[in-house]
Amino acid sequence: MSKVLVFGHQNPDNDAIMSSVVLSQLLNQVGFGGNEYEACALGPLPAESAKLLAEAGVPEPRQLDAIEPAAEGEDAQLVVLTDHNEPGQSVVGLENATIYGVVDHHRFGNFTTAAPLHIVALPWGSSCTIVAKLFEVLGQQPTDTQAKLLLSAMMTDTLMLKSPTATDVDAAVAAKLGEQLGVDPVKFGMEVFLSRPSGSFTPEQMVGNDIKLFEVGDTQLLIGQYETVDKTRALGMIPEIREAMRAYQAGKDADGIVLCITDIMEEGSQVLLEGDTACAQKGLGIEDVAEGVWMPGVLSRKKQVAAPILAAAE
Ligand SMILES: [Mn+2]
């Protein structure tokens, strides 16, 4: 029996955590491939994930710092990536691992493997929607706890199904899980959002809480997103947030950094730029102005921010 580590991206969000936790449970439940699966996390858990897991009595995933090269005569560590596939967003030392599987809903970039792998990629609103469907594929019924953890991530990742990344499949799966739990998915999702201690976020947390590195042409661009139900507090801290952006960019040795302060209620994002962001300005059609640019309707980093920036660089 081989041990397989299952983990989401760095700076994990609720979808990265819940997809790895519940997918590991499912694969262990069915004895998939005769392996043993362990959920890991590449960073501290978001507040809502920690709260949901504690309430459910489910242990938090183990923190994983790096994967070391295999010792002489040993096989490489097997891993399953959830909610990501780009090495730049994954564990340090991913090149030392054998990618056994991927369950993801993002674009593929720089992805090569030495051997065939289990790969489930669908352009749905959350990785947990895919995990929920895998229960059906593997002939399993999620327990109430599993249904709750999956639904929480489907709601946070799709901003209560309002994001343009949400599909009919997400809505249908959310309705089904909500029915099982006897909750309204949107109301439940709002409770999960409101359990975030957003009133106490520091500028450093707003910048680093949910940020991903993208290779845009030959520049390294960081794109962060801070989701809030009221952007007023953040907008009153713009100089401090910009300072935190510059510090984060310097720490990661990136060329530029974009931060979207996304207001879930007003359904749009205030976009701040620091460093070399010519590609971002071109892709988004905005300029680097001190207070940032309000982009109405922009809720999805993936579809409405990263995709146009990457497209403009081609
Ligand atoms: Mn996701």
Residues whose N, C-alpha, C, O or C-beta is under 5 A from the ligand:
A	BS01	MN	D15 D83 S126 S127 D157
